[in-house]
Amino acid sequence: MSHRKLRMGMIGGGKDAFIGAIHRIAANMDGQIELVCGALSINKEIAIESGKILFLREDRTYTNFEEMILAESKLPEDKRMDFVTIVTPNFAHFAPAMMAMDHGFHVVIEKPIAFTLDEAKQLRAKQEETGLMLLLTHTYSGYPLVKEARELVKKGALGKIRKIYVEYCQGWLSKLSEREGNAQAAWRTDPKKSGKSGCMGDIGTHAAHLAEYISGLKITQLCASLNVVVEGRMLDDDGAILLRFEDNATGTLMASQIAAGEENALKIRVYGELGGLEWAQQEPNTLTLKWLDKPAQTLRAGGNYGDRESTYAVHNTRTPGGHPEGYLEAFGNLYRNFALSLMAKLNNEEPKPEWLDFPGVEDGIRGMAFIENVVASNQSNEKWTDYVI
């Protein structure tokens, strides 16, 4: 039986890269993973300097992902990385993920999974062929009370689901920041690097994933309207979508990055025959339940509700009630569940259901399909567009 830390390599995420640091914090949170190598930038000097900052060995600080994957695959089994985390811009997800799996490495990918739906399907085929594990970091599914909400819906506490409202509002692209030296804005608004959708591809996909994750229902049809509000921008920065789900549920999804003054306002409300629930990412330790025939309830993360609290929420709660757990902890939950499942796999053991609860390649395919269908609907003269995968 193997009893050790899992060895992680990282592609992208060098110094000053926002999401790379987040991934490293999350991976390190539970002491199960250590960063052993990296190809941290396409810029050779930045890659080398980033490796020094992170105390990586010189011979395991690489200047491109091809070099890293080939070199790591030639190391002894007890030295090479176990998995690779890919935190590059969207257009640079597919090639390293495919190459990593071709050489026997498990994969973690920053959302979205790829640049196109076709690439996402190729990654699924490669994963099925190799039997390797893949984590897609849809962060918001890692929150304890999101998991509690999903379990409440699953056990029928709200009755048959009728209505889903989800919105994700940010204000950081209210100006033409991509022309003012903002590197994050520059690649996210560039169709060559981000893909065919801006706002909906970036944050609308998170909203759609959260709606499907909590409700357990898949989107079947949509009617989308995308807007380019800031003059000179190449991709949508705002939009709204009417949704139809399985089992005759309906809903709306709104996403905007030009909602001036908003920070990261992801909110969801789900209503069934018997009641509804409400959760907001900026107040993540609170879940509100609203009932048709009794007063509303407020659940808190770490509330110690005994057997009324789902095992999934308990497993993903780290501190006693009143100690705020947020974005980093939710990210850490994804990494911990992936790590526990991967170590079980390496030891030929059966992972617990709670460990296997992390987004994967199917979530990635639905995310890319969401983008494709939203753009197609926006361009169509039809009121409704079937959700094609």
C-alpha positions in Angstrom: 0.0 0.0 0.0 1.3 3.4 -1.0 1.4 6.0 1.8 2.9 9.2 0.5 2.1 12.6 -1.0 0.9 12.8 -4.5 3.4 14.5 -6.8 2.0 17.3 -9.0 3.4 19.1 -12.0 2.1 22.4 -13.2 1.8 23.9 -16.7 1.3 27.7 -16.7 0.7 29.6 -13.5 4.1 31.3 -13.1 4.8 34.4 -11.0 2.0 37.0 -11.1 -0.5 34.5 -12.5 -3.7 34.7 -10.4 -5.1 31.2 -11.0 -1.8 29.3 -10.7 -1.3 30.6 -7.1 -4.9 29.6 -6.3 -4.3 26.1 -7.5 -1.1 25.7 -5.6 -2.8 26.9 -2.3 -5.7 24.5 -2.9 -3.5 21.6 -3.7 -1.3 22.2 -0.6 -4.2 22.8 1.8 -4.5 19.2 3.1 -0.9 18.1 2.9 -1.7 15.3 0.4 0.0 16.9 -2.6 3.5 18.4 -3.3 4.5 20.4 -6.4 7.6 18.7 -7.8 8.0 20.2 -11.3 6.6 22.8 -13.6 6.6 24.5 -17.0 5.3 27.7 -15.6 5.4 30.1 -18.5 6.0 30.2 -22.3 8.5 32.9 -21.5 11.8 31.0 -20.7 13.1 33.6 -18.2 9.8 33.8 -16.3 9.5 30.0 -16.3 13.0 29.7 -14.7 12.4 32.5 -12.3 9.0 31.1 -11.2 10.6 27.8 -10.6 13.2 29.4 -8.3 10.5 31.3 -6.4 8.6 28.0 -5.8 11.9 26.2 -4.8 11.6 23.7 -7.6 14.8 21.8 -8.5 16.5 23.3 -11.6 16.4 20.0 -13.4 12.6 19.9 -12.9 11.9 23.5 -14.0 11.0 23.2 -17.6 10.5 25.8 -20.3 7.7 24.1 -22.2 5.1 21.4 -21.5 6.4 19.0 -24.1 9.8 18.9 -22.5 8.2 18.4 -19.0 5.9 15.6 -19.9 8.6 13.7 -21.9 11.2 14.2 -19.1 8.9 13.2 -16.3 7.7 10.1 -18.1 11.4 8.9 -18.2 11.9 9.3 -14.5 11.5 6.3 -12.2 8.0 5.6 -11.1 8.7 6.7 -7.5 10.1 10.0 -8.6 8.0 11.3 -11.6 4.9 13.4 -11.2 1.6 11.5 -10.6 -0.6 14.2 -12.3 -0.3 17.5 -14.0 -2.4 20.7 -13.4 -3.0 22.9 -16.4 -3.6 26.5 -15.7 -3.0 28.1 -19.1 -5.4 30.3 -21.0 -8.3 28.3 -22.7 -6.7 27.8 -26.1 -3.7 26.0 -24.4 -5.6 23.4 -22.4 -6.1 20.6 -25.0 -2.6 19.8 -26.2 -0.9 19.4 -22.8 -3.9 17.4 -21.5 -3.8 15.0 -24.4 -0.1 14.6 -24.2 -0.1 14.1 -20.4 -2.7 11.3 -20.7 -0.8 9.7 -23.6 2.2 9.4 -21.3 0.2 8.0 -18.4 -0.4 11.1 -16.2 -3.7 12.0 -14.6 -4.9 15.5 -15.3 -6.4 18.6 -13.5 -7.6 21.3 -15.8 -8.7 24.9 -15.0 -12.1 25.5 -16.5 -13.0 25.4 -19.4 -11.8 21.9 -20.3 -10.7 22.9 -23.8 -11.2 25.5 -26.6 -14.0 23.7 -28.5 -16.6 21.0 -28.0 -14.7 18.7 -30.4 -11.6 18.9 -28.3 -13.6 18.2 -25.1 -14.9 15.0 -26.8 -11.4 14.0 -27.8 -10.3 14.3 -24.2 -13.2 12.1 -23.1 -12.2 9.5 -25.6 -8.6 9.7 -24.4 -9.6 9.4 -20.8 -11.8 6.3 -21.6 -9.0 4.8 -23.5 -6.4 5.3 -20.7 -8.5 4.9 -17.6 -6.8 8.0 -16.1 -8.5 10.5 -13.8 -9.4 14.1 -14.7 -10.5 16.9 -12.5 -12.1 20.0 -13.9 -12.0 22.9 -11.4 -15.6 24.1 -11.4 -14.9 25.7 -8.0 -18.4 26.5 -6.9 -19.4 22.9 -6.6 -16.8 22.6 -3.8 -18.7 24.6 -1.3 -20.3 22.6 1.6 -23.7 24.3 1.3 -23.8 23.8 -2.4 -23.4 20.1 -1.7 -26.1 20.4 1.0 -28.4 22.1 -1.5 -27.8 19.3 -4.0 -28.5 16.6 -1.5 -31.7 18.3 -0.3 -33.0 18.4 -3.9 -31.9 14.8 -4.5 -33.8 13.5 -1.6 -37.0 15.4 -2.6 -37.1 17.9 0.2 -38.3 20.6 -2.2 -40.6 18.3 -4.2 -40.5 18.2 -8.0 -38.2 21.0 -9.2 -40.1 23.7 -11.2 -38.0 26.8 -11.5 -34.2 27.7 -11.5 -32.9 31.2 -11.5 -29.1 31.7 -11.6 -27.1 34.8 -12.2 -23.4 35.7 -12.2 -22.6 39.4 -12.2 -19.2 41.1 -12.2 -18.2 44.6 -13.0 -14.5 44.3 -13.8 -14.9 44.7 -17.6 -17.0 47.8 -17.4 -14.2 49.7 -19.2 -12.1 48.6 -22.2 -9.5 47.2 -19.7 -8.0 44.9 -22.3 -6.5 48.0 -24.0 -5.2 49.4 -20.7 -2.6 46.8 -19.8 -4.9 44.3 -17.9 -3.4 40.9 -18.9 -6.4 39.0 -17.5 -8.8 41.1 -19.6 -6.6 40.9 -22.7 -6.7 37.1 -23.1 -10.3 36.7 -21.8 -11.7 39.1 -24.4 -9.6 37.7 -27.3 -11.5 35.1 -29.4 -8.1 33.5 -30.4 -7.3 32.8 -26.8 -10.6 32.6 -25.0 -12.9 31.0 -27.6 -16.2 32.1 -29.3 -17.8 33.6 -26.2 -16.5 36.0 -23.6 -18.7 36.5 -20.6 -20.9 33.4 -21.2 -17.8 31.3 -21.8 -16.0 32.6 -18.8 -18.7 32.9 -16.0 -21.9 31.8 -17.7 -20.5 28.3 -17.8 -20.1 28.4 -14.0 -23.7 29.5 -13.6 -24.9 26.7 -15.9 -22.8 24.1 -14.1 -24.1 25.2 -10.7 -27.7 25.0 -11.9 -27.3 21.5 -13.3 -25.3 20.4 -10.3 -27.7 21.5 -7.6 -30.9 20.6 -9.5 -29.7 17.3 -10.9 -31.4 18.3 -14.1 -29.8 18.8 -17.5 -30.5 21.8 -19.8 -32.4 20.6 -22.9 -33.2 23.8 -24.7 -32.3 27.5 -24.5 -33.0 30.9 -26.0 -30.0 33.2 -25.7 -29.3 36.9 -26.2 -25.6 38.0 -26.0 -24.5 41.6 -25.9 -21.2 43.5 -26.5 -21.8 46.6 -24.3 -18.3 48.1 -24.2 -17.5 49.6 -27.6 -14.5 48.0 -29.3 -14.7 44.7 -27.4 -14.5 41.5 -29.6 -16.6 39.1 -27.4 -19.8 39.3 -25.4 -19.5 41.0 -22.0 -23.2 40.5 -21.0 -26.1 38.3 -21.7 -29.3 36.5 -20.6 -30.7 33.0 -21.4 -34.1 31.4 -21.0 -33.6 27.7 -20.1 -35.6 24.5 -20.3 -34.5 21.6 -18.2 -35.4 17.9 -18.0 -38.6 17.0 -16.3 -40.4 20.2 -17.5 -38.4 22.6 -15.2 -37.7 26.1 -16.6 -35.3 28.8 -15.7 -33.3 31.9 -16.5 -29.5 32.5 -16.5 -28.0 36.0 -16.5 -24.3 36.7 -16.7 -22.6 40.1 -17.0 -19.1 41.5 -16.6 -20.2 45.1 -17.1 -22.4 45.2 -14.0 -20.5 48.2 -12.5 -19.8 47.9 -8.8 -20.4 44.1 -8.6 -17.5 41.9 -7.5 -18.3 38.1 -7.9 -22.0 38.0 -7.4 -22.9 34.4 -8.3 -26.4 33.6 -6.9 -28.9 30.7 -7.4 -32.5 30.0 -6.5 -34.2 26.7 -7.0 -37.9 26.2 -6.5 -39.9 23.0 -6.2 -43.5 22.1 -5.4 -42.9 22.3 -1.7 -40.3 25.1 -1.3 -37.2 26.7 -2.5 -33.6 27.3 -1.7 -31.2 30.3 -2.2 -27.4 30.4 -2.1 -25.0 33.3 -2.9 -21.2 32.9 -3.5 -20.4 36.1 -1.7 -22.2 34.7 1.4 -21.3 31.1 0.9 -21.7 29.8 4.5 -25.5 30.5 4.4 -28.2 28.4 2.7 -31.7 29.7 2.9 -34.6 27.3 2.6 -38.1 28.7 2.0 -41.2 26.6 2.5 -44.8 26.7 1.2 -46.4 26.0 4.6 -43.8 26.9 7.3 -41.3 29.6 8.2 -38.1 30.0 6.2 -34.9 28.3 7.6 -31.3 29.4 7.5 -28.6 26.7 7.4 -25.0 27.6 8.2 -21.9 25.7 7.2 -20.5 23.7 10.1 -23.9 24.1 11.8 -23.7 20.6 13.4 -27.3 19.6 12.4 -26.6 16.0 13.2 -28.2 13.4 10.9 -30.1 16.1 9.1 -26.9 17.3 7.5 -25.7 15.4 4.4 -22.4 13.4 4.6 -21.3 15.4 1.5 -21.6 18.7 3.3 -19.9 17.3 6.4 -17.0 15.8 4.4 -16.4 19.2 2.7 -16.7 21.4 5.9 -13.3 22.1 7.4 -14.0 24.3 10.5 -16.6 24.7 13.2 -19.5 26.9 12.5 -18.8 30.6 12.4 -15.3 30.3 10.9 -15.8 31.5 7.3 -14.9 29.0 4.6 -14.8 30.4 1.1 -13.3 30.3 -2.4 -9.9 28.8 -1.4 -11.4 26.1 0.8 -13.9 25.2 -2.0 -11.0 24.9 -4.4 -9.2 22.8 -1.8 -12.2 20.5 -1.5 -11.9 19.7 -5.2 -8.2 18.9 -4.9 -8.7 16.9 -1.7 -11.5 14.7 -3.2 -9.4 14.2 -6.4 -6.3 13.3 -4.3 -8.2 10.9 -2.1 -9.8 9.2 -5.1 -6.5 9.0 -7.0 -4.6 7.5 -4.0 -7.4 4.9 -3.6 -7.0 4.1 -7.3 -3.2 3.7 -6.9 -3.8 1.4 -3.9 -6.5 -0.6 -5.8 -9.1 0.5 -3.2 -12.6 1.6 -3.6 -13.0 5.4 -3.1 -15.9 6.7 -1.0 -18.8 8.3 -2.9 -18.0 11.6 -1.2 -14.5 11.5 -2.6 -15.7 11.0 -6.1 -17.8 14.1 -6.0 -15.8 16.4 -8.2 -16.3 17.7 -11.7 -14.8 15.8 -14.6 -14.8 15.3 -18.3 -18.6 15.1 -18.7 -18.9 18.4 -16.9 -16.3 19.8 -19.3 -18.2 18.6 -22.3 -21.5 20.1 -21.1 -19.6 23.4 -20.5 -18.3 23.5 -24.0 -21.7 22.5 -25.4 -23.2 25.3 -23.3 -21.0 27.8 -25.1 -21.6 26.3 -28.5 -25.4 26.3 -28.0 -25.6 29.8 -26.5 -23.7 31.3 -29.4 -25.8 29.4 -31.9 -29.0 30.4 -30.3 -27.9 34.1 -30.2 -27.2 34.0 -33.9 -30.4 32.1 -34.8 -33.7 33.5 -35.8 -35.5 30.7 -33.9 -36.9 31.5 -30.5 -35.7 28.2 -29.0 -32.6 26.1 -29.8 -32.3 22.4 -28.9 -29.3 21.8 -26.6 -27.0 19.8 -28.9 -24.0 17.9 -27.6 
